[in-house]
Each structure stands twice: as C-alpha cells, then as structure tokens.
Amino acid sequence: MQALLEWVPTTARRVLDLGTGDGLVLAEVLDRCPSASGVAVDFSELMLDAARARFAGDGRVEVVTHDLAEPLPELGGFDLVASAFAIHHLDHERKRALYGEVADRLTPGGVFLNLEHVASPTDALHAGFLAVLGIDPVDDDPSNQLLGVETQLRWLRELGFGDVDCHWKWRELALLAGVRVGGPEG
C-alpha cells in the first residue's frame, strides 16, 4: 500500500475509495490529507461494518453500500479515486466501464490510483507468483478476473486520462495510475 500512498496528492479535498474493505486505504489517505473528506464504497456488510467502526465519529467520511459490478451511484466529484485489490474481481467489460465512471467523477486534474492484482504475461510467471506466495494452483482464487497491465493502461488513456503509467509492479501486483485531463466532455 505504500506504493499507492506515495502518489496521493496532498491537495486532494474529496476522496473516493472503491472496494474500501475495512477502510484502511481511505484512513491512510485522510491521514495525509487531513482537510479532505472521503466516501468509502463496498458491497460487503462485514467489511462495511469494520469501516464504520474505523470511522466512527469522523464526520469527514461517508460509508456507502454498493456493488462495483453495478454502475456507480451519483456521488459527486472527486480529486482522488483510490482502489486497492478490488477491481480485479470484475469481468473485463465492467472493469473498463468502471474506469470510465471514475473518469467522469474525477475533477480535471484529479488522480486515479488503482493498486491491483494483474495478470502475468505467461502461465510460467503466474505459477511463479503463486509459488512465491505459497499458494497451490488448485487453491488459486476463482473470483480473480485478472487482466494485464498494458491493456488497463491503454483503457485509461482511451477514457481521457493523462500521465497514465504503472508506477510500481511486483510480479502480479501493480499500481496503475492516471490523471483526469479534462471534464466529462473530454
């Protein structure tokens, strides 16, 4: 997560955390941007309960129940949209659509940071990733719908992001990022 936090713009005033889980990423971002407010989105009530407990009494945070497999609700504009290890569970069509929805919700100059599980370019590299983590291939998570870095970076560019790059990568873990260069019209 340190890789993601290094790219958080300290000028962010409004932050959206997609697939917030227990809210750890949003909490760390708000520590770096104490005057910012945040919206934590997840579909798991168990995780949202943990996020609500983490942010109890913190009026800067709104917790929203939403499944990322569905179009994002209208939540307003954001200077930063962050996600950590959530989007790879979506099918590829929905991933691309979600990236477009993120672009539409970012203010011009807003930053998208996606710390994600991505596809290895070869089966041998995927097997090596599992081996390093001590995961037997038969126990590989069937909910993973992994996609390569280059395809996702291309999508971000096509959807109106600039300064698109993979800022960090270790095997199948990567930080994909882009800056919204224009308004919703492009």
C-alpha positions in Angstrom: 0.0 0.0 0.0 3.0 2.3 0.5 3.3 2.5 -3.3 -0.2 3.9 -3.6 0.2 6.4 -0.7 3.4 7.9 -2.2 1.3 9.1 -5.2 -1.6 10.6 -3.1 -1.9 14.3 -3.9 -1.8 16.2 -0.6 -4.1 18.8 -2.2 -7.0 16.3 -2.5 -10.1 17.7 -0.9 -12.6 14.8 -1.7 -11.6 11.2 -2.0 -13.5 8.1 -3.2 -12.3 4.7 -2.0 -13.7 1.9 -4.3 -13.9 -1.5 -2.6 -12.9 0.1 0.7 -13.0 -3.1 2.8 -12.3 -2.1 6.3 -11.3 1.4 5.3 -7.6 1.2 5.7 -6.7 2.9 2.4 -9.1 5.7 3.0 -7.8 6.2 6.6 -4.2 6.4 5.4 -5.2 8.8 2.6 -7.0 11.0 5.1 -4.0 11.0 7.4 -2.0 12.5 4.5 -4.8 14.9 3.6 -6.4 15.9 7.0 -8.7 18.6 5.5 -10.2 16.1 2.9 -13.4 14.2 3.1 -14.0 10.7 1.9 -16.6 8.3 0.6 -16.0 4.6 1.3 -17.7 2.2 -1.1 -18.0 -1.6 -0.7 -20.7 -4.3 -1.0 -19.7 -6.5 1.9 -21.7 -5.6 5.0 -19.0 -7.3 7.1 -16.3 -5.1 5.6 -18.5 -2.0 5.8 -19.2 -2.7 9.5 -15.4 -2.6 10.0 -15.1 0.6 8.0 -18.0 2.2 10.0 -16.2 1.2 13.2 -12.9 2.6 12.0 -14.5 6.0 11.0 -17.0 6.2 14.0 -17.2 9.8 15.0 -15.2 11.0 11.9 -17.7 13.4 10.1 -15.4 13.5 7.1 -16.3 10.0 6.0 -19.5 8.7 4.3 -19.8 4.9 4.0 -21.9 3.7 1.1 -23.1 0.2 0.3 -22.6 -0.5 -3.4 -21.5 -3.5 -5.6 -18.9 -2.4 -8.1 -20.4 -4.8 -10.5 -23.1 -2.2 -11.0 -22.7 1.3 -12.3 -21.5 3.8 -9.7 -24.2 5.8 -8.0 -24.1 9.6 -8.3 -21.7 10.6 -5.6 -20.4 14.0 -6.8 -17.0 14.9 -8.0 -13.6 13.8 -6.5 -10.0 14.9 -6.6 -8.8 11.4 -5.9 -10.2 8.0 -6.6 -8.3 5.1 -5.0 -8.8 1.4 -5.0 -6.8 -1.5 -3.6 -7.3 -5.1 -4.7 -11.0 -4.8 -5.6 -11.4 -4.2 -9.3 -9.7 -7.4 -10.4 -12.9 -9.3 -9.3 -14.9 -7.6 -12.0 -15.3 -9.0 -15.5 -13.2 -7.1 -18.1 -16.2 -5.3 -19.7 -17.2 -4.0 -16.2 -13.6 -3.0 -15.4 -13.4 -0.8 -18.5 -16.9 0.7 -17.8 -15.9 1.4 -14.2 -12.7 3.2 -15.3 -15.0 5.4 -17.5 -17.2 6.1 -14.5 -14.1 7.0 -12.4 -13.0 9.4 -15.2 -16.5 11.0 -15.2 -16.4 11.6 -11.4 -12.9 13.0 -11.2 -12.4 16.7 -11.4 -9.9 17.9 -14.0 -6.5 17.2 -12.6 -8.0 14.5 -10.3 -5.9 11.4 -9.8 -6.9 7.7 -10.1 -4.8 5.2 -8.2 -5.5 1.5 -8.6 -3.4 -0.9 -6.6 -4.3 -4.1 -8.2 -3.8 -7.8 -8.8 -3.0 -8.1 -12.6 -2.4 -10.9 -15.0 1.1 -12.3 -15.6 2.1 -12.3 -19.2 2.7 -16.0 -19.2 1.5 -19.1 -17.4 5.0 -19.8 -16.0 5.2 -16.3 -14.5 1.7 -16.8 -12.9 2.9 -20.2 -11.5 6.0 -18.4 -10.1 3.8 -15.8 -8.4 1.7 -18.4 -6.7 4.8 -20.3 -5.7 6.4 -17.3 -4.1 3.2 -16.8 -2.0 3.0 -20.5 -1.2 -0.4 -20.9 -3.0 -1.1 -24.2 -4.6 -2.5 -23.6 -8.1 -5.7 -25.6 -7.2 -6.3 -23.0 -4.4 -6.0 -20.0 -6.8 -8.9 -17.7 -6.2 -11.6 -18.4 -8.8 -13.1 -14.9 -8.4 -9.9 -13.3 -9.8 -10.5 -12.0 -13.3 -7.0 -10.8 -14.0 -6.0 -8.5 -16.9 -2.6 -7.4 -18.0 -1.1 -4.0 -17.2 -0.8 -2.8 -20.8 -4.5 -3.3 -21.6 -5.6 -1.5 -18.5 -3.2 1.4 -19.1 -4.5 1.7 -22.7 -8.0 1.8 -21.5 -7.2 4.6 -19.1 -5.7 6.6 -22.0 -8.7 5.9 -24.2 -11.0 7.1 -21.4 -9.4 10.5 -21.1 -6.7 10.0 -18.5 -3.2 11.6 -19.0 0.1 10.8 -17.3 -1.0 7.1 -17.4 1.6 4.7 -16.0 2.3 1.7 -13.9 4.1 3.4 -11.0 5.0 0.2 -9.3 4.9 -3.6 -10.0 6.0 -6.7 -8.3 5.0 -9.9 -10.2 1.2 -9.7 -10.3 0.7 -6.7 -8.1 0.8 -3.3 -9.7 -0.1 0.4 -9.1 -1.9 1.8 -12.2 -2.5 5.5 -12.2 -3.7 8.3 -14.4 -4.7 12.0 -14.1 -8.0 13.3 -15.5 -7.0 15.8 -18.1 -10.4 17.3 -19.0 -14.0 17.4 -17.8 -16.6 14.8 -18.6 -16.8 16.0 -22.2 -13.1 15.2 -22.6 
